[in-house]
């Protein structure tokens, strides 16, 4: 994180700073003319207006996001993975309802005709 910090900081400092766009010559002369005719404009620009400042302090914004009509897909709505292991203990005789395609239950394996005809 702090590797080569000084040279990186120096590189950032030496970069060209963005400058404002140049004013059009006609605008520049017009601004100079207005400033010379009305010297109080310069003071108005830099002066704080207490009335506007107090109005700004009175503003309170309470915003709420609109309720979306689409259901949000968050991590909590993801279905839990199914467990395919056989139960342990005295509940072994439970009837297993869901067996994925291509898999065989223990009951099917033990009662299969292939295993009954097998020579032990």
Chimera marker file (.cmm) of the C-alpha trace (Angstrom):
<marker_set name="trace">
<marker id="1" x="0.000" y="0.000" z="0.000" r="1" g="1" b="0" radius="0.5"/>
<marker id="2" x="2.698" y="2.452" z="0.973" r="1" g="1" b="0" radius="0.5"/>
<marker id="3" x="5.160" y="1.111" z="-1.568" r="1" g="1" b="0" radius="0.5"/>
<marker id="4" x="6.922" y="3.881" z="-3.495" r="1" g="1" b="0" radius="0.5"/>
<marker id="5" x="4.624" y="6.439" z="-1.887" r="1" g="1" b="0" radius="0.5"/>
<marker id="6" x="6.860" y="9.478" z="-2.347" r="1" g="1" b="0" radius="0.5"/>
<marker id="7" x="7.371" y="9.036" z="-6.081" r="1" g="1" b="0" radius="0.5"/>
<marker id="8" x="3.675" y="8.328" z="-6.653" r="1" g="1" b="0" radius="0.5"/>
<marker id="9" x="2.728" y="11.464" z="-4.706" r="1" g="1" b="0" radius="0.5"/>
<marker id="10" x="5.271" y="13.515" z="-6.647" r="1" g="1" b="0" radius="0.5"/>
<marker id="11" x="3.898" y="12.180" z="-9.940" r="1" g="1" b="0" radius="0.5"/>
<marker id="12" x="0.325" y="13.135" z="-8.959" r="1" g="1" b="0" radius="0.5"/>
<marker id="13" x="1.407" y="16.616" z="-7.865" r="1" g="1" b="0" radius="0.5"/>
<marker id="14" x="3.327" y="17.245" z="-11.087" r="1" g="1" b="0" radius="0.5"/>
<marker id="15" x="0.370" y="16.306" z="-13.317" r="1" g="1" b="0" radius="0.5"/>
<marker id="16" x="-1.331" y="19.065" z="-15.281" r="1" g="1" b="0" radius="0.5"/>
<marker id="17" x="-4.226" y="20.548" z="-13.353" r="1" g="1" b="0" radius="0.5"/>
<marker id="18" x="-7.517" y="21.008" z="-15.198" r="1" g="1" b="0" radius="0.5"/>
<marker id="19" x="-8.142" y="24.621" z="-16.041" r="1" g="1" b="0" radius="0.5"/>
<marker id="20" x="-11.380" y="26.392" z="-16.780" r="1" g="1" b="0" radius="0.5"/>
<marker id="21" x="-12.313" y="27.038" z="-20.366" r="1" g="1" b="0" radius="0.5"/>
<marker id="22" x="-11.106" y="30.368" z="-21.732" r="1" g="1" b="0" radius="0.5"/>
<marker id="23" x="-13.693" y="33.098" z="-21.916" r="1" g="1" b="0" radius="0.5"/>
<marker id="24" x="-14.765" y="34.430" z="-25.247" r="1" g="1" b="0" radius="0.5"/>
<marker id="25" x="-13.149" y="37.820" z="-26.027" r="1" g="1" b="0" radius="0.5"/>
<marker id="26" x="-16.494" y="39.570" z="-26.340" r="1" g="1" b="0" radius="0.5"/>
<marker id="27" x="-17.594" y="38.227" z="-22.951" r="1" g="1" b="0" radius="0.5"/>
<marker id="28" x="-14.327" y="39.255" z="-21.312" r="1" g="1" b="0" radius="0.5"/>
<marker id="29" x="-14.677" y="42.857" z="-22.466" r="1" g="1" b="0" radius="0.5"/>
<marker id="30" x="-18.348" y="42.917" z="-21.439" r="1" g="1" b="0" radius="0.5"/>
<marker id="31" x="-17.477" y="41.644" z="-17.942" r="1" g="1" b="0" radius="0.5"/>
<marker id="32" x="-14.734" y="44.256" z="-17.530" r="1" g="1" b="0" radius="0.5"/>
<marker id="33" x="-17.153" y="46.973" z="-18.590" r="1" g="1" b="0" radius="0.5"/>
<marker id="34" x="-19.823" y="45.878" z="-16.069" r="1" g="1" b="0" radius="0.5"/>
<marker id="35" x="-17.284" y="45.576" z="-13.252" r="1" g="1" b="0" radius="0.5"/>
<marker id="36" x="-15.951" y="49.087" z="-13.905" r="1" g="1" b="0" radius="0.5"/>
<marker id="37" x="-19.475" y="50.571" z="-14.081" r="1" g="1" b="0" radius="0.5"/>
<marker id="38" x="-20.716" y="48.722" z="-10.955" r="1" g="1" b="0" radius="0.5"/>
<marker id="39" x="-17.885" y="48.160" z="-8.409" r="1" g="1" b="0" radius="0.5"/>
<marker id="40" x="-20.373" y="46.857" z="-5.795" r="1" g="1" b="0" radius="0.5"/>
<marker id="41" x="-20.835" y="43.679" z="-7.902" r="1" g="1" b="0" radius="0.5"/>
<marker id="42" x="-17.435" y="42.408" z="-6.766" r="1" g="1" b="0" radius="0.5"/>
<marker id="43" x="-18.504" y="42.782" z="-3.119" r="1" g="1" b="0" radius="0.5"/>
<marker id="44" x="-21.874" y="41.139" z="-3.798" r="1" g="1" b="0" radius="0.5"/>
<marker id="45" x="-20.175" y="38.089" z="-5.277" r="1" g="1" b="0" radius="0.5"/>
<marker id="46" x="-17.999" y="37.446" z="-2.215" r="1" g="1" b="0" radius="0.5"/>
<marker id="47" x="-20.537" y="38.514" z="0.476" r="1" g="1" b="0" radius="0.5"/>
<marker id="48" x="-22.651" y="35.933" z="2.308" r="1" g="1" b="0" radius="0.5"/>
<marker id="49" x="-26.372" y="36.616" z="2.352" r="1" g="1" b="0" radius="0.5"/>
<marker id="50" x="-27.600" y="35.839" z="5.893" r="1" g="1" b="0" radius="0.5"/>
<marker id="51" x="-31.232" y="35.630" z="4.829" r="1" g="1" b="0" radius="0.5"/>
<marker id="52" x="-30.492" y="33.004" z="2.175" r="1" g="1" b="0" radius="0.5"/>
<marker id="53" x="-28.164" y="31.179" z="4.555" r="1" g="1" b="0" radius="0.5"/>
<marker id="54" x="-30.878" y="30.959" z="7.237" r="1" g="1" b="0" radius="0.5"/>
<marker id="55" x="-33.385" y="29.710" z="4.653" r="1" g="1" b="0" radius="0.5"/>
<marker id="56" x="-30.896" y="27.079" z="3.561" r="1" g="1" b="0" radius="0.5"/>
<marker id="57" x="-30.424" y="25.920" z="7.156" r="1" g="1" b="0" radius="0.5"/>
<marker id="58" x="-34.204" y="25.526" z="7.543" r="1" g="1" b="0" radius="0.5"/>
<marker id="59" x="-34.420" y="23.140" z="4.613" r="1" g="1" b="0" radius="0.5"/>
<marker id="60" x="-34.869" y="19.534" z="5.672" r="1" g="1" b="0" radius="0.5"/>
<marker id="61" x="-35.024" y="16.795" z="3.072" r="1" g="1" b="0" radius="0.5"/>
<marker id="62" x="-36.439" y="13.416" z="3.956" r="1" g="1" b="0" radius="0.5"/>
<marker id="63" x="-36.128" y="11.146" z="0.959" r="1" g="1" b="0" radius="0.5"/>
<marker id="64" x="-37.165" y="7.545" z="0.565" r="1" g="1" b="0" radius="0.5"/>
<marker id="65" x="-36.563" y="5.213" z="-2.330" r="1" g="1" b="0" radius="0.5"/>
<marker id="66" x="-39.703" y="4.263" z="-4.229" r="1" g="1" b="0" radius="0.5"/>
<marker id="67" x="-40.908" y="0.724" z="-3.627" r="1" g="1" b="0" radius="0.5"/>
<marker id="68" x="-39.876" y="-1.444" z="-6.523" r="1" g="1" b="0" radius="0.5"/>
<marker id="69" x="-42.544" y="-3.579" z="-8.156" r="1" g="1" b="0" radius="0.5"/>
<marker id="70" x="-39.910" y="-6.137" z="-9.151" r="1" g="1" b="0" radius="0.5"/>
<marker id="71" x="-38.724" y="-8.570" z="-6.468" r="1" g="1" b="0" radius="0.5"/>
<marker id="72" x="-35.183" y="-7.907" z="-5.364" r="1" g="1" b="0" radius="0.5"/>
<marker id="73" x="-32.744" y="-10.722" z="-6.044" r="1" g="1" b="0" radius="0.5"/>
<marker id="74" x="-30.626" y="-10.769" z="-2.955" r="1" g="1" b="0" radius="0.5"/>
<marker id="75" x="-28.470" y="-13.474" z="-1.441" r="1" g="1" b="0" radius="0.5"/>
<marker id="76" x="-31.193" y="-14.406" z="1.072" r="1" g="1" b="0" radius="0.5"/>
<marker id="77" x="-33.695" y="-15.491" z="-1.585" r="1" g="1" b="0" radius="0.5"/>
<marker id="78" x="-31.410" y="-18.191" z="-2.942" r="1" g="1" b="0" radius="0.5"/>
<marker id="79" x="-32.780" y="-21.680" z="-2.201" r="1" g="1" b="0" radius="0.5"/>
<marker id="80" x="-30.900" y="-23.837" z="0.237" r="1" g="1" b="0" radius="0.5"/>
<marker id="81" x="-29.029" y="-26.783" z="-1.301" r="1" g="1" b="0" radius="0.5"/>
<marker id="82" x="-30.775" y="-30.131" z="-0.960" r="1" g="1" b="0" radius="0.5"/>
<marker id="83" x="-29.169" y="-32.802" z="1.151" r="1" g="1" b="0" radius="0.5"/>
<marker id="84" x="-28.864" y="-36.189" z="-0.517" r="1" g="1" b="0" radius="0.5"/>
<marker id="85" x="-27.201" y="-38.118" z="2.313" r="1" g="1" b="0" radius="0.5"/>
<marker id="86" x="-29.035" y="-40.910" z="4.055" r="1" g="1" b="0" radius="0.5"/>
<marker id="87" x="-30.312" y="-40.084" z="7.516" r="1" g="1" b="0" radius="0.5"/>
<marker id="88" x="-28.400" y="-41.565" z="10.448" r="1" g="1" b="0" radius="0.5"/>
<marker id="89" x="-29.789" y="-43.410" z="13.421" r="1" g="1" b="0" radius="0.5"/>
<marker id="90" x="-33.200" y="-44.990" z="13.959" r="1" g="1" b="0" radius="0.5"/>
<marker id="91" x="-34.780" y="-42.891" z="11.201" r="1" g="1" b="0" radius="0.5"/>
<marker id="92" x="-33.042" y="-44.945" z="8.514" r="1" g="1" b="0" radius="0.5"/>
<marker id="93" x="-36.319" y="-46.554" z="7.511" r="1" g="1" b="0" radius="0.5"/>
<marker id="94" x="-37.629" y="-43.200" z="6.280" r="1" g="1" b="0" radius="0.5"/>
<marker id="95" x="-38.990" y="-43.179" z="2.772" r="1" g="1" b="0" radius="0.5"/>
<marker id="96" x="-36.741" y="-40.957" z="0.657" r="1" g="1" b="0" radius="0.5"/>
<marker id="97" x="-38.931" y="-39.045" z="-1.759" r="1" g="1" b="0" radius="0.5"/>
<marker id="98" x="-36.518" y="-37.128" z="-3.971" r="1" g="1" b="0" radius="0.5"/>
<marker id="99" x="-33.768" y="-39.049" z="-5.742" r="1" g="1" b="0" radius="0.5"/>
<marker id="100" x="-31.930" y="-37.225" z="-8.539" r="1" g="1" b="0" radius="0.5"/>
<marker id="101" x="-32.006" y="-38.666" z="-12.045" r="1" g="1" b="0" radius="0.5"/>
<marker id="102" x="-29.218" y="-41.191" z="-12.564" r="1" g="1" b="0" radius="0.5"/>
<marker id="103" x="-28.925" y="-42.018" z="-8.849" r="1" g="1" b="0" radius="0.5"/>
<marker id="104" x="-30.166" y="-45.128" z="-7.066" r="1" g="1" b="0" radius="0.5"/>
<marker id="105" x="-31.524" y="-45.314" z="-3.553" r="1" g="1" b="0" radius="0.5"/>
<marker id="106" x="-30.285" y="-47.952" z="-1.119" r="1" g="1" b="0" radius="0.5"/>
<marker id="107" x="-33.674" y="-49.668" z="-1.164" r="1" g="1" b="0" radius="0.5"/>
<marker id="108" x="-33.668" y="-49.870" z="-4.964" r="1" g="1" b="0" radius="0.5"/>
<marker id="109" x="-30.099" y="-51.138" z="-4.982" r="1" g="1" b="0" radius="0.5"/>
<marker id="110" x="-30.840" y="-53.901" z="-2.468" r="1" g="1" b="0" radius="0.5"/>
<marker id="111" x="-34.091" y="-55.000" z="-4.083" r="1" g="1" b="0" radius="0.5"/>
<marker id="112" x="-32.819" y="-54.864" z="-7.652" r="1" g="1" b="0" radius="0.5"/>
<marker id="113" x="-33.106" y="-58.048" z="-9.745" r="1" g="1" b="0" radius="0.5"/>
<marker id="114" x="-29.488" y="-57.685" z="-10.785" r="1" g="1" b="0" radius="0.5"/>
<marker id="115" x="-28.302" y="-58.009" z="-7.187" r="1" g="1" b="0" radius="0.5"/>
<marker id="116" x="-30.691" y="-60.878" z="-6.408" r="1" g="1" b="0" radius="0.5"/>
<marker id="117" x="-29.303" y="-62.933" z="-9.296" r="1" g="1" b="0" radius="0.5"/>
<marker id="118" x="-25.710" y="-62.146" z="-8.324" r="1" g="1" b="0" radius="0.5"/>
<marker id="119" x="-23.580" y="-65.094" z="-7.255" r="1" g="1" b="0" radius="0.5"/>
<marker id="120" x="-22.076" y="-64.334" z="-3.919" r="1" g="1" b="0" radius="0.5"/>
<link id1="1" id2="2" r="1" g="1" b="0" radius="0.2"/>
<link id1="2" id2="3" r="1" g="1" b="0" radius="0.2"/>
<link id1="3" id2="4" r="1" g="1" b="0" radius="0.2"/>
<link id1="4" id2="5" r="1" g="1" b="0" radius="0.2"/>
<link id1="5" id2="6" r="1" g="1" b="0" radius="0.2"/>
<link id1="6" id2="7" r="1" g="1" b="0" radius="0.2"/>
<link id1="7" id2="8" r="1" g="1" b="0" radius="0.2"/>
<link id1="8" id2="9" r="1" g="1" b="0" radius="0.2"/>
<link id1="9" id2="10" r="1" g="1" b="0" radius="0.2"/>
<link id1="10" id2="11" r="1" g="1" b="0" radius="0.2"/>
<link id1="11" id2="12" r="1" g="1" b="0" radius="0.2"/>
<link id1="12" id2="13" r="1" g="1" b="0" radius="0.2"/>
<link id1="13" id2="14" r="1" g="1" b="0" radius="0.2"/>
<link id1="14" id2="15" r="1" g="1" b="0" radius="0.2"/>
<link id1="15" id2="16" r="1" g="1" b="0" radius="0.2"/>
<link id1="16" id2="17" r="1" g="1" b="0" radius="0.2"/>
<link id1="17" id2="18" r="1" g="1" b="0" radius="0.2"/>
<link id1="18" id2="19" r="1" g="1" b="0" radius="0.2"/>
<link id1="19" id2="20" r="1" g="1" b="0" radius="0.2"/>
<link id1="20" id2="21" r="1" g="1" b="0" radius="0.2"/>
<link id1="21" id2="22" r="1" g="1" b="0" radius="0.2"/>
<link id1="22" id2="23" r="1" g="1" b="0" radius="0.2"/>
<link id1="23" id2="24" r="1" g="1" b="0" radius="0.2"/>
<link id1="24" id2="25" r="1" g="1" b="0" radius="0.2"/>
<link id1="25" id2="26" r="1" g="1" b="0" radius="0.2"/>
<link id1="26" id2="27" r="1" g="1" b="0" radius="0.2"/>
<link id1="27" id2="28" r="1" g="1" b="0" radius="0.2"/>
<link id1="28" id2="29" r="1" g="1" b="0" radius="0.2"/>
<link id1="29" id2="30" r="1" g="1" b="0" radius="0.2"/>
<link id1="30" id2="31" r="1" g="1" b="0" radius="0.2"/>
<link id1="31" id2="32" r="1" g="1" b="0" radius="0.2"/>
<link id1="32" id2="33" r="1" g="1" b="0" radius="0.2"/>
<link id1="33" id2="34" r="1" g="1" b="0" radius="0.2"/>
<link id1="34" id2="35" r="1" g="1" b="0" radius="0.2"/>
<link id1="35" id2="36" r="1" g="1" b="0" radius="0.2"/>
<link id1="36" id2="37" r="1" g="1" b="0" radius="0.2"/>
<link id1="37" id2="38" r="1" g="1" b="0" radius="0.2"/>
<link id1="38" id2="39" r="1" g="1" b="0" radius="0.2"/>
<link id1="39" id2="40" r="1" g="1" b="0" radius="0.2"/>
<link id1="40" id2="41" r="1" g="1" b="0" radius="0.2"/>
<link id1="41" id2="42" r="1" g="1" b="0" radius="0.2"/>
<link id1="42" id2="43" r="1" g="1" b="0" radius="0.2"/>
<link id1="43" id2="44" r="1" g="1" b="0" radius="0.2"/>
<link id1="44" id2="45" r="1" g="1" b="0" radius="0.2"/>
<link id1="45" id2="46" r="1" g="1" b="0" radius="0.2"/>
<link id1="46" id2="47" r="1" g="1" b="0" radius="0.2"/>
<link id1="47" id2="48" r="1" g="1" b="0" radius="0.2"/>
<link id1="48" id2="49" r="1" g="1" b="0" radius="0.2"/>
<link id1="49" id2="50" r="1" g="1" b="0" radius="0.2"/>
<link id1="50" id2="51" r="1" g="1" b="0" radius="0.2"/>
<link id1="51" id2="52" r="1" g="1" b="0" radius="0.2"/>
<link id1="52" id2="53" r="1" g="1" b="0" radius="0.2"/>
<link id1="53" id2="54" r="1" g="1" b="0" radius="0.2"/>
<link id1="54" id2="55" r="1" g="1" b="0" radius="0.2"/>
<link id1="55" id2="56" r="1" g="1" b="0" radius="0.2"/>
<link id1="56" id2="57" r="1" g="1" b="0" radius="0.2"/>
<link id1="57" id2="58" r="1" g="1" b="0" radius="0.2"/>
<link id1="58" id2="59" r="1" g="1" b="0" radius="0.2"/>
<link id1="59" id2="60" r="1" g="1" b="0" radius="0.2"/>
<link id1="60" id2="61" r="1" g="1" b="0" radius="0.2"/>
<link id1="61" id2="62" r="1" g="1" b="0" radius="0.2"/>
<link id1="62" id2="63" r="1" g="1" b="0" radius="0.2"/>
<link id1="63" id2="64" r="1" g="1" b="0" radius="0.2"/>
<link id1="64" id2="65" r="1" g="1" b="0" radius="0.2"/>
<link id1="65" id2="66" r="1" g="1" b="0" radius="0.2"/>
<link id1="66" id2="67" r="1" g="1" b="0" radius="0.2"/>
<link id1="67" id2="68" r="1" g="1" b="0" radius="0.2"/>
<link id1="68" id2="69" r="1" g="1" b="0" radius="0.2"/>
<link id1="69" id2="70" r="1" g="1" b="0" radius="0.2"/>
<link id1="70" id2="71" r="1" g="1" b="0" radius="0.2"/>
<link id1="71" id2="72" r="1" g="1" b="0" radius="0.2"/>
<link id1="72" id2="73" r="1" g="1" b="0" radius="0.2"/>
<link id1="73" id2="74" r="1" g="1" b="0" radius="0.2"/>
<link id1="74" id2="75" r="1" g="1" b="0" radius="0.2"/>
<link id1="75" id2="76" r="1" g="1" b="0" radius="0.2"/>
<link id1="76" id2="77" r="1" g="1" b="0" radius="0.2"/>
<link id1="77" id2="78" r="1" g="1" b="0" radius="0.2"/>
<link id1="78" id2="79" r="1" g="1" b="0" radius="0.2"/>
<link id1="79" id2="80" r="1" g="1" b="0" radius="0.2"/>
<link id1="80" id2="81" r="1" g="1" b="0" radius="0.2"/>
<link id1="81" id2="82" r="1" g="1" b="0" radius="0.2"/>
<link id1="82" id2="83" r="1" g="1" b="0" radius="0.2"/>
<link id1="83" id2="84" r="1" g="1" b="0" radius="0.2"/>
<link id1="84" id2="85" r="1" g="1" b="0" radius="0.2"/>
<link id1="85" id2="86" r="1" g="1" b="0" radius="0.2"/>
<link id1="86" id2="87" r="1" g="1" b="0" radius="0.2"/>
<link id1="87" id2="88" r="1" g="1" b="0" radius="0.2"/>
<link id1="88" id2="89" r="1" g="1" b="0" radius="0.2"/>
<link id1="89" id2="90" r="1" g="1" b="0" radius="0.2"/>
<link id1="90" id2="91" r="1" g="1" b="0" radius="0.2"/>
<link id1="91" id2="92" r="1" g="1" b="0" radius="0.2"/>
<link id1="92" id2="93" r="1" g="1" b="0" radius="0.2"/>
<link id1="93" id2="94" r="1" g="1" b="0" radius="0.2"/>
<link id1="94" id2="95" r="1" g="1" b="0" radius="0.2"/>
<link id1="95" id2="96" r="1" g="1" b="0" radius="0.2"/>
<link id1="96" id2="97" r="1" g="1" b="0" radius="0.2"/>
<link id1="97" id2="98" r="1" g="1" b="0" radius="0.2"/>
<link id1="98" id2="99" r="1" g="1" b="0" radius="0.2"/>
<link id1="99" id2="100" r="1" g="1" b="0" radius="0.2"/>
<link id1="100" id2="101" r="1" g="1" b="0" radius="0.2"/>
<link id1="101" id2="102" r="1" g="1" b="0" radius="0.2"/>
<link id1="102" id2="103" r="1" g="1" b="0" radius="0.2"/>
<link id1="103" id2="104" r="1" g="1" b="0" radius="0.2"/>
<link id1="104" id2="105" r="1" g="1" b="0" radius="0.2"/>
<link id1="105" id2="106" r="1" g="1" b="0" radius="0.2"/>
<link id1="106" id2="107" r="1" g="1" b="0" radius="0.2"/>
<link id1="107" id2="108" r="1" g="1" b="0" radius="0.2"/>
<link id1="108" id2="109" r="1" g="1" b="0" radius="0.2"/>
<link id1="109" id2="110" r="1" g="1" b="0" radius="0.2"/>
<link id1="110" id2="111" r="1" g="1" b="0" radius="0.2"/>
<link id1="111" id2="112" r="1" g="1" b="0" radius="0.2"/>
<link id1="112" id2="113" r="1" g="1" b="0" radius="0.2"/>
<link id1="113" id2="114" r="1" g="1" b="0" radius="0.2"/>
<link id1="114" id2="115" r="1" g="1" b="0" radius="0.2"/>
<link id1="115" id2="116" r="1" g="1" b="0" radius="0.2"/>
<link id1="116" id2="117" r="1" g="1" b="0" radius="0.2"/>
<link id1="117" id2="118" r="1" g="1" b="0" radius="0.2"/>
<link id1="118" id2="119" r="1" g="1" b="0" radius="0.2"/>
<link id1="119" id2="120" r="1" g="1" b="0" radius="0.2"/>
</marker_set>
